Amino acid sequence: MKINCIIDTCSCVYLSNAEFSQKSLLRHLNDSTHVYYSHEVHRELIDHKSKGPMDFFINKKYALNTQKYSIENYQKRMVNEVLPSRKKGGSRGEIDNFLLTIDLLHHTKKGAMVYITDDKKAINGKIGEWAPSFPGIQLWTSYDVLLFLYAHNVIPTKAIALDLIRDINATVTKNEPRSEELTARIQKLVTEVGNKIEKVSRIFS
């Protein structure tokens, strides 16, 4: 049985820029799970389609409506206002995605849900505040997607998985100025994710 994932814009960009076997990680994820997003994220993806090979994924069939309440009603209940669309620096995409995840989990009975975001502002903000109240929702980053695909043998070897960490990092840090701090952060992340890949490898070898 495939799991259900709600994915945000930045994670789509990161996963679309890392590939093996002539397919991006975003395509591999789409083949292995049920992936959706909110209508706000669909608008964001249209604006960001030049940042990665995502044309196949910028499709309204992946954009879901909430069922119990409208997305604006959910916003009023959770943040006490209707959020503007495509506001620069805003977080409506991440918030709408989480509200959609709640709706799917509790009102359309989709089972356990995975919420995928690499947006640190969201993770450290409203999403991080809300997540503990919804234990049926798992928070993943692109690195967790990588681990999932490796654990399910979609990524066939440990060497490929380790290379893909660096591919994701290259996109994540593309617009950051090079510094000792950035180099140290990347190395720490590579080590942490690499250690998890090693553990998965030992379990299944």
N, C-alpha and C positions, 0 to 999 in steps of 0.2 A: 504494500500500500504506500503510495507516494505521500510525502509530507506536504503541507501547505506553507508557502512562504510569501510574505509581503516585503517587497524590496524598495529601497529609496534610490534617488537619482545618483548620488555619489557612488554607491555600491555598484550600480549598473555600469557606470563609467569605468570603475576600477576593474571589475570582472570582465568587461568587454575588451580590455587592453592586455589581458593575460591569456595566452592560448597554447594549446598543444593539439596534435593530430588535426591541425587546420581548423580547429573550432575554439572559440573563446570559452572561458570559464562560464560566462553568462549563458552561452548556448548549452554547455554541459549541465549547468544547474537547471535550465529550463527543461531539458530532456529528462532529468532525474527527479524533479519535483513538480508540484503545481505552484507556479509563480504568478503573483498578481501585484497590483499597486493601485493607489487612489487616483482619481481624476486629476488632482493637483500635480502629482508626480508625472502623470502622462504629459501634462503641459510643460513641465520642467524638462522632460526628456526630449520633447520636440525642440526646445531651445538649446539643448546641449548635444544634439545628435552629431555634431562635428567632432566631438571629443572621443568618439570610439565607434566601432562597427556595431551599432545597435539598431539598424533599420528594421530588422526582423522583429524586434521587441517593442518598437514604438507603434503599437497596435491597440486599438480600443478594446479588443477582446480581452486584454490583460487588465483593463481599468474597470474596477468593480464599484457598484453602488452599495451603500449600506442598506440594510433591510429593516431593522427595528425603528430607527429614526433617520432623518436626513443628516448628512454630514454637518450642515449648519446647526442643526439641533444638538448634535453631539458636541460641537464646539462650544455652544452656549452652556451646556451642562458641565463641561470639563475646564474651560478657560474663561467662561463668563462673557464671551463675545464671539462675533462672527469674524474670522480672520480674513484679511484681504488676500486676494490671489496674486501670486508672482511679485510680492513685495520684496524689494532688494534687502537682503540680510534677514528676511523673515524665516519662519520655521514651519509654515503651513504644510508643506509637503510631508515632513516627518510626522507632524501631529495628525494630519488626515490619515496617513498610513497606519498609525497606531490605533486611531479610532476605528478604522476599517478592520483591523486585526481583532479588536475587542468585539465588534459586531459579528464577525465571522465565528469567533470562538463561542460566544454566549447565545447568539440568537439565530444563527444558521447552522449551528452544530457541526462545524468543520473539523472538530478534533483539535489536537495540540497545534499551535501556530508558531511559526518562526518569523520574527521581525528582524530584517537585515538592514543595518545602517552602519556607515563608517563616519557619520557626522558626530564629532566629539561634542559640539555644542548641544546637539540633541541628547546624546547619551548622558552628558553632565547636567542637562536641564530637565525639561518636563518629562521626557521619555524615561530618564533615569529615576525620576520621582515616582512615576506611575507604575513602572514595571513590577516592583515587589508586590503590588496589590493584585497582580494578574499572573499567578504562578503557571497558568496554562500557556503563557507566551514566553518563548525563549528569545533572548537577544543575541544575534550573531553579527559579526563583522565579515568582511571579505575573506579574512584569514580562517574564520570558522567554516565558511563555505568550502575553502580549499581543503581543510581537514575532513569535512563531510565527504567530499568527492574522493579523497584518497582512501578513507575508511571503507567506502562502498565500491572500491576498485574501479571507479571511473577513471581516476588518475592511476596508471598501472604500476608506476615505480616510485620509490622514495626519491631517487635522483631528480625525476621530473617535478615532483612536489616541491622539493627544495629550490629548484630553479624558479618555480612559479611564485614563491615568496618574493624573490627579487623583482620579478615582473610587476607584481602588485605594488611593491614599494616604489618602483620607478614612477608609477602613475600617481601614487599618493603624495609623493614629495616633489613632483614635477615643478611646481611653482614656488617652492621654498628655496631661499638662498643657501648655498652650501656653507656649512659651518661645522666646527668640532661637535657642537651639541647635536646637530642633525645626524652626523655620522654615528655618534654614540647611540642615539635613539634608534636608528635603523639597525645597528648591530645587535642591540638588545632585543629588538623585535624579532630579527632573524633567528637569534638564539632561542628565544622563547617558543616561537612557532616550530622551529626545527626540532626542539626537544619533544614537543607534542607529536610531531610526525614520527619521530623515533619510537615513541611509546606505542603508537598505533602499529608501526611496523613490527614491533616485537610481539604484539598481541596476535597478529594475523600470520606471522611467519612460522 
